[in-house]
Amino acid sequence: MTEQQGAGRRVVSPAQTTASVRTRGLERPPRSRYAVIGSGWRSTVYLRLAHLLPEVFEATGVLTRRSESTERIDRDFGVRTHGTVEALLAADRPDFVVLSVPWPVTPELTRTLVAAGVPVLAETPPAPDLDGMRSLWADVGASGLVQVAEQYAFMPLHAARLALTREGLIGTPGSVQISSTHLYHVVAMMRAFLDVGREPTAVASRTFTAPLVDPITPQGWTHDLEQKRARTILSTIDFGGDRMGLYDFTDGQWWNPVRPDHLTVRGATGEIHDETVVRMLDATTPVTSRIERAATGIGMNYEGLDLTHLSFEGRPVFRNRFAGAALSDDDIGTAELLARTGAWARQEGPAPYPLADGMHDHHVGIAIEQAAETGEVVRTGEEPWTAG
């Protein structure tokens, strides 16, 4: 559609959209350069972000040994592939390397990269089990070169809720209830909302089954409305100091549209439940407000469909630094993680989610499953990574 066909309305191209986003006062993060090891579904997220935001991210290369992956990566992203770690690093030294490989492979590649002095962003979890984590920590923990790819706290709605919680809007937080993703991801979010370190925990779990349809999978819509038995784990996590978490996860919940995400954080003077905030305005006035999403591309807006910010009572509490690329919430969270990892690797910013945190949260996640299997309270205590 031309400008004339648009009855005088300005039709915005993708390039113009990016330019218009900058006029909103948003600053793009400094450019980060990373290599990727792995060629599965999650790996393509990092390549796609570099493709969509070349002024912010550059994928310097990909390590894969599968010929079909080499052809696909070259065709879809134009990124050079390599067959060894040495070749990947020699071709174009990145700020850091993203590890997106199967769990058993992650520890060995982490050791290899740390030995080469390369900062690492390892997909979760950093090792499959407790013994594997202890061994990996003994080898690389002191290096300070490893971050873990935990993006959930950087997703727009979670980031907005965290901002409101941390400014004291609902008073001192005492509990968090999450029904969303699984295990270590949820533990990481709980600790963020409760401002909890790597202290010991006590975990109690129960499992239940109930009928549930499964209309969509990672492969697409199933067109199947047959009810199948699905397991739900309910767990309480006692973090100590009058702080607790309630974990509620049903098998396949990541994809199932009839099991949407829910998060409640309760504080001494109010609570945040999904997008609703209840708080005491003064000693006799409880008030209810909402976190609101603002997006372009709706109605007569021609800037393209994109999230711009989230607001609370008329003020922004989250701004999308990557507006103009039409990213999903998960992609925005991953982009923020990559930007912060790049800043950390260049010694320009703090660590976004260090290896010690990833190990602790996975340890608590393991305890959730152990408590479900045994019916007993499982405690996590002092480990090599819990100090500090």
C-alpha positions as CSV (number, residue, x, y, z in Angstrom):
1,M,0.0,0.0,0.0
2,T,1.4,3.4,-1.0
3,E,1.0,6.6,1.0
4,Q,-1.7,7.6,-1.5
5,Q,-3.5,4.3,-1.0
6,G,-3.3,4.9,2.7
7,A,-5.4,8.0,2.4
8,G,-2.6,10.2,3.5
9,R,-1.6,8.0,6.5
10,R,2.1,7.3,6.8
11,V,3.0,3.6,6.1
12,V,6.1,2.7,8.0
13,S,8.7,0.3,6.7
14,P,10.8,-2.0,9.0
15,A,13.8,0.3,8.7
16,Q,11.6,3.3,9.5
17,T,10.1,1.4,12.4
18,T,13.5,1.0,14.0
19,A,14.2,4.6,13.5
20,S,10.9,5.7,14.9
21,V,11.5,3.5,18.0
22,R,14.7,5.4,18.7
23,T,12.8,8.7,18.6
24,R,10.9,7.4,21.7
25,G,14.1,7.9,23.7
26,L,15.0,4.2,23.9
27,E,18.7,3.4,23.7
28,R,19.9,0.2,22.1
29,P,22.4,-1.8,24.2
30,P,26.0,-1.8,23.1
31,R,26.7,-4.5,20.4
32,S,27.5,-8.0,21.7
33,R,29.3,-10.6,19.7
34,Y,28.8,-14.3,20.5
35,A,29.4,-17.7,19.0
36,V,26.9,-20.5,19.4
37,I,27.7,-24.2,20.0
38,G,24.7,-26.4,19.0
39,S,22.2,-26.4,16.2
40,G,18.9,-27.4,17.8
41,W,15.7,-25.4,18.3
42,R,17.0,-23.3,21.2
43,S,20.2,-22.5,19.3
44,T,18.2,-20.9,16.5
45,V,16.8,-18.4,18.9
46,Y,20.2,-16.8,19.4
47,L,20.9,-16.8,15.6
48,R,17.5,-15.3,14.9
49,L,18.1,-12.5,17.4
50,A,21.4,-11.6,15.7
51,H,19.6,-11.7,12.3
52,L,16.8,-9.4,13.5
53,L,18.9,-7.0,15.5
54,P,22.3,-6.8,13.7
55,E,23.1,-3.4,15.3
56,V,22.8,-5.1,18.8
57,F,24.0,-8.7,18.3
58,E,26.4,-10.5,16.0
59,A,26.7,-14.3,15.7
60,T,30.3,-14.8,14.9
61,G,30.0,-18.5,14.1
62,V,28.3,-21.8,15.0
63,L,29.8,-25.1,15.9
64,T,27.8,-28.1,14.5
65,R,28.9,-31.4,13.0
66,R,25.7,-32.1,11.2
67,S,25.7,-31.3,7.5
68,E,22.0,-30.7,7.4
69,S,22.4,-28.1,10.1
70,T,25.3,-26.4,8.3
71,E,23.1,-26.0,5.2
72,R,20.1,-24.7,7.2
73,I,22.2,-22.2,9.2
74,D,23.9,-20.8,6.1
75,R,20.6,-20.5,4.3
76,D,18.5,-19.0,7.1
77,F,21.0,-16.9,8.9
78,G,24.2,-16.6,6.8
79,V,26.4,-17.5,9.7
80,R,29.6,-19.5,9.2
81,T,29.8,-23.0,10.7
82,H,32.7,-24.9,12.1
83,G,33.5,-28.4,13.2
84,T,35.7,-27.8,16.3
85,V,35.9,-25.4,19.2
86,E,39.4,-24.4,18.1
87,A,38.2,-23.5,14.6
88,L,35.2,-21.6,16.0
89,L,37.4,-19.4,18.2
90,A,40.2,-19.0,15.7
91,A,37.9,-17.7,13.0
92,D,36.5,-14.7,14.9
93,R,37.0,-14.4,18.6
94,P,33.6,-13.5,20.2
95,D,32.8,-11.7,23.5
96,F,31.4,-15.0,24.8
97,V,30.1,-18.4,23.6
98,V,26.6,-19.7,24.0
99,L,26.3,-23.4,24.8
100,S,23.0,-24.8,23.6
101,V,23.7,-28.6,23.7
102,P,22.3,-31.6,25.4
103,W,22.7,-31.7,29.2
104,P,25.4,-34.3,29.4
105,V,27.6,-32.4,26.9
106,T,27.3,-29.0,28.6
107,P,29.9,-29.6,31.4
108,E,32.6,-30.8,29.2
109,L,32.3,-28.0,26.7
110,T,32.2,-25.5,29.6
111,R,35.5,-26.9,30.9
112,T,37.0,-26.6,27.4
113,L,36.0,-23.0,26.9
114,V,37.0,-21.9,30.4
115,A,40.4,-23.5,29.8
116,A,40.7,-21.4,26.7
117,G,39.8,-18.3,28.8
118,V,36.5,-17.7,27.0
119,P,33.4,-16.4,28.8
120,V,30.5,-18.9,28.6
121,L,26.7,-18.6,28.6
122,A,25.5,-22.1,29.2
123,E,21.9,-23.2,28.7
124,T,20.1,-24.6,31.7
125,P,20.9,-26.6,33.7
126,P,24.7,-26.3,33.8
127,A,25.0,-30.1,34.7
128,P,22.5,-32.9,34.8
129,D,22.7,-33.9,38.5
130,L,24.2,-32.9,41.8
131,D,27.4,-34.9,41.4
132,G,27.9,-33.4,38.0
133,M,27.5,-29.9,39.4
134,R,29.9,-30.5,42.2
135,S,32.5,-31.8,39.7
136,L,32.0,-28.9,37.3
137,W,32.2,-26.3,40.1
138,A,35.5,-27.9,41.3
139,D,36.9,-27.4,37.8
140,V,35.5,-24.0,36.7
141,G,33.7,-22.4,39.7
142,A,36.7,-20.2,40.7
143,S,37.2,-18.9,37.1
144,G,34.3,-16.5,37.2
145,L,33.8,-17.1,33.4
146,V,30.5,-18.9,33.4
147,Q,26.9,-17.5,33.3
148,V,23.7,-19.6,32.9
149,A,21.0,-18.8,30.4
150,E,18.1,-17.8,32.6
151,Q,15.9,-15.3,30.8
152,Y,12.6,-15.5,32.7
153,A,13.2,-12.5,35.1
154,F,13.9,-10.4,32.0
155,M,10.7,-11.1,30.3
156,P,8.4,-8.0,30.2
157,L,5.7,-8.9,32.6
158,H,8.0,-10.5,35.1
159,A,10.4,-7.5,34.9
160,A,7.5,-5.1,35.5
161,R,6.3,-7.1,38.5
162,L,9.8,-7.3,39.9
163,A,10.2,-3.5,39.5
164,L,7.0,-2.9,41.5
165,T,8.0,-5.4,44.1
166,R,11.5,-4.0,44.5
167,E,10.3,-0.4,44.9
168,G,8.3,-1.6,47.9
169,L,4.8,-1.1,46.5
170,I,3.4,-4.2,48.3
171,G,5.7,-4.1,51.3
172,T,8.1,-6.9,52.3
173,P,7.4,-9.9,50.0
174,G,6.7,-13.1,52.0
175,S,5.5,-15.6,49.4
176,V,5.4,-16.3,45.7
177,Q,3.1,-18.7,43.9
178,I,4.0,-19.6,40.3
179,S,2.3,-21.8,37.8
180,S,4.2,-21.3,34.6
181,T,7.4,-23.0,33.6
182,H,9.3,-25.8,35.5
183,L,11.8,-26.5,38.3
184,Y,15.0,-24.3,38.2
185,H,13.4,-21.6,36.2
186,V,10.6,-21.2,38.8
187,V,13.1,-21.3,41.7
188,A,15.1,-18.5,40.0
189,M,12.0,-16.3,39.7
190,M,11.0,-17.1,43.3
191,R,14.4,-16.0,44.7
192,A,14.3,-12.8,42.6
193,F,10.9,-11.8,43.9
194,L,11.7,-12.7,47.5
195,D,15.2,-11.3,47.4
196,V,16.6,-14.6,48.6
197,G,20.2,-15.7,48.3
198,R,21.6,-19.2,48.1
199,E,20.4,-20.2,51.6
200,P,19.3,-23.7,52.6
201,T,15.7,-24.7,51.7
202,A,13.2,-27.3,52.8
203,V,11.0,-28.7,50.0
204,A,7.7,-30.7,50.3
205,S,5.9,-32.0,47.2
206,R,2.8,-33.9,46.2
207,T,1.7,-35.2,42.8
208,F,-1.8,-35.4,41.3
209,T,-3.3,-36.6,38.0
210,A,-6.3,-35.3,36.2
211,P,-7.8,-35.3,32.7
212,L,-6.4,-32.7,30.3
213,V,-6.5,-32.1,26.6
214,D,-3.2,-31.6,24.7
215,P,-4.1,-29.4,21.7
216,I,-0.6,-28.2,20.7
217,T,3.0,-29.5,21.0
218,P,6.3,-28.1,19.8
219,Q,5.6,-29.7,16.4
220,G,2.3,-27.8,16.1
221,W,-1.5,-28.2,16.6
222,T,-2.6,-31.8,17.2
223,H,-6.3,-31.3,16.4
224,D,-6.8,-33.8,19.3
225,L,-9.2,-33.0,22.1
226,E,-9.1,-36.4,23.7
227,Q,-8.6,-36.1,27.4
228,K,-5.4,-37.7,28.7
229,R,-4.1,-38.1,32.3
230,A,-1.6,-35.3,33.1
231,R,0.5,-35.0,36.2
232,T,0.7,-31.9,38.4
233,I,3.4,-31.3,41.0
234,L,2.6,-29.0,43.9
235,S,5.5,-28.1,46.0
236,T,6.2,-25.7,48.9
237,I,9.7,-24.3,49.2
238,D,10.7,-22.9,52.6
239,F,13.5,-20.4,51.9
240,G,13.7,-19.4,55.6
241,G,13.3,-15.9,57.0
242,D,9.5,-15.9,56.6
243,R,9.7,-16.5,52.9
244,M,8.2,-19.3,50.9
245,G,7.3,-20.4,47.4
246,L,4.5,-22.5,46.0
247,Y,5.3,-24.4,42.8
248,D,2.5,-25.6,40.6
249,F,3.3,-27.3,37.3
250,T,1.4,-29.6,35.0
251,D,3.1,-31.8,32.4
252,G,3.3,-30.0,29.1
253,Q,2.2,-26.6,30.6
254,W,4.7,-24.7,28.5
255,W,2.6,-25.2,25.4
256,N,-0.9,-25.9,26.6
257,P,-3.2,-22.9,26.0
258,V,-5.7,-24.2,28.6
259,R,-3.1,-24.0,31.3
260,P,-2.0,-20.3,31.1
261,D,0.7,-18.8,33.2
262,H,-0.1,-17.4,36.7
263,L,2.1,-15.6,39.2
264,T,1.2,-14.2,42.6
265,V,3.6,-12.3,44.9
266,R,2.3,-11.4,48.3
267,G,3.8,-8.7,50.4
268,A,3.0,-7.3,53.8
269,T,0.8,-4.4,52.4
270,G,-0.5,-5.9,49.2
271,E,-0.1,-8.4,46.4
272,I,0.5,-8.7,42.7
273,H,-1.6,-11.3,41.0
274,D,-0.9,-11.7,37.2
275,E,-1.6,-8.1,36.0
276,T,-3.6,-7.0,39.0
277,V,-2.0,-5.1,41.9
278,V,-3.8,-4.6,45.3
279,R,-2.1,-2.4,47.9
280,M,-2.8,-0.1,50.8
281,L,-2.8,3.5,49.7
282,D,-3.0,4.6,53.3
283,A,-4.2,3.1,56.6
284,T,-7.8,2.8,55.5
285,T,-7.7,2.7,51.7
286,P,-7.0,-0.5,49.8
287,V,-6.8,0.2,46.1
288,T,-6.7,-2.0,43.0
289,S,-4.7,-1.2,39.8
290,R,-3.5,-3.0,36.8
291,I,-0.2,-3.4,34.9
292,E,-1.0,-2.4,31.3
293,R,0.7,-3.4,28.0
294,A,1.3,-0.8,25.3
295,A,1.8,-2.0,21.7
296,T,2.1,-0.5,18.3
297,G,0.4,-1.9,15.2
298,I,-3.1,-2.0,16.8
299,G,-6.0,-0.3,15.2
300,M,-4.9,2.7,13.1
301,N,-1.3,2.5,14.2
302,Y,1.1,1.7,11.3
303,E,4.4,1.3,13.1
304,G,4.2,-2.5,13.0
305,L,3.1,-4.9,15.7
306,D,5.4,-4.6,18.7
307,L,5.5,-4.2,22.4
308,T,6.7,-0.8,23.5
309,H,6.3,-0.8,27.3
310,L,4.3,-1.8,30.3
311,S,2.8,0.8,32.6
312,F,1.3,1.0,36.1
313,E,-0.9,3.9,37.1
314,G,0.2,6.0,34.2
315,R,4.0,5.5,34.5
316,P,6.2,3.0,32.6
317,V,7.6,0.2,34.7
318,F,9.2,-1.7,31.7
319,R,10.4,-0.4,28.4
320,N,11.3,-2.7,25.5
321,R,14.9,-1.9,24.5
322,F,14.4,-4.1,21.4
323,A,11.2,-2.6,20.0
324,G,11.2,-2.6,16.2
325,A,12.1,-6.2,15.9
326,A,8.6,-7.6,16.7
327,L,9.9,-10.0,19.4
328,S,7.9,-12.3,21.6
329,D,8.1,-11.9,25.3
330,D,10.5,-14.8,25.6
331,D,12.7,-13.4,22.8
332,I,12.7,-10.0,24.6
333,G,13.9,-11.8,27.8
334,T,16.6,-13.7,25.9
335,A,17.7,-10.6,24.1
336,E,18.1,-8.8,27.4
337,L,20.0,-11.7,28.8
338,L,22.4,-11.7,25.8
339,A,22.9,-7.9,26.1
340,R,23.7,-8.2,29.8
341,T,26.0,-11.2,29.2
342,G,27.9,-9.2,26.6
343,A,28.3,-6.3,28.9
344,W,29.5,-8.6,31.7
345,A,32.0,-10.4,29.3
346,R,33.4,-7.0,28.3
347,Q,33.6,-6.0,32.0
348,E,31.1,-3.2,31.4
349,G,28.3,-4.6,33.7
350,P,27.4,-7.0,36.4
351,A,26.9,-10.8,36.0
352,P,23.3,-11.4,34.9
353,Y,23.0,-15.0,36.4
354,P,26.2,-16.6,37.6
355,L,27.0,-20.3,37.6
356,A,26.6,-20.4,41.4
357,D,22.9,-19.3,41.0
358,G,22.2,-21.7,38.2
359,M,23.6,-24.6,40.3
360,H,21.7,-23.6,43.4
361,D,18.4,-23.3,41.6
362,H,18.9,-26.6,39.8
363,H,19.7,-28.2,43.2
364,V,16.3,-26.9,44.5
365,G,14.6,-28.2,41.4
366,I,16.1,-31.6,41.9
367,A,14.7,-31.5,45.5
368,I,11.2,-30.7,44.1
369,E,11.3,-33.9,42.1
370,Q,12.9,-36.0,44.9
371,A,10.2,-34.8,47.4
372,A,7.5,-35.8,44.9
373,E,9.0,-39.3,44.4
374,T,9.6,-40.0,48.1
375,G,6.8,-38.0,49.8
376,E,9.3,-36.7,52.3
377,V,10.7,-33.3,53.0
378,V,14.0,-32.8,51.1
379,R,16.5,-30.3,52.3
380,T,19.2,-28.5,50.4
381,G,22.1,-27.3,52.4
382,E,25.6,-26.0,52.1
383,E,27.4,-26.7,48.8
384,P,30.6,-25.4,47.3
385,W,28.7,-22.7,45.3
386,T,26.4,-21.5,48.1
387,A,28.9,-19.2,49.8
388,G,28.9,-15.5,49.1
